Amino acid sequence: MDDKAHKFKLKKEDTVEIIAGKDRGKRGRILKILRDKDRIVVEGLNMVKKTKKKRSQQDRGGIAEIEAPIHSSNVMIVCRKCGPARIGYKLTGNKDPKTGKTEKKRVCRKCGEAL
């Protein structure tokens, strides 16, 4: 993999559906995006057991279930109108006052609804 981080179309808090793997068909919110590894962490999905060491007297060690990262190619964003879909961009006429560039809006490729 090269040094540059991959440009993600997905954002934190987006609702996604898993399209491959043990949790195929399940939906959840994105909690974290790991750009350098091209992976995302989805709330309540791809759960793995991890052993935790006891850190203090009150803290309990043992086996905890946590969300493991999943590759971004194995998820698809969910459109409120039509379900899992691909992301497209539409240029709005507005210009960003800071950069001077025209603003881009994420849209569903199936129905054109803003995401």
Stockholm file with secondary structure:
# STOCKHOLM 1.0

chainA/1-115         MDDKAHKFKLKKEDTVEIIAGKDRGKRGRILKILRDKDRIVVEGLNMVKKTKKKRSQQDRGGIAEIEAPIHSSNVMIVCRKCGPARIGYKLTGNKDPKTGKTEKKRVCRKCGEAL
#=GR chainA/1-115 SS CCSSCCCCSCCTTCEEEECSSTTTTCEEEEEEEEGGGTEEEETTCSEEEEEECCCSSSCCCEEEEEECCEEGGGEEEEETTTEECCEEEEEEEEECTTTCCEEEEEEETTTCCBC
#=GC SS_cons         CCSSCCCCSCCTTCEEEECSSTTTTCEEEEEEEEGGGTEEEETTCSEEEEEECCCSSSCCCEEEEEECCEEGGGEEEEETTTEECCEEEEEEEEECTTTCCEEEEEEETTTCCBC
//
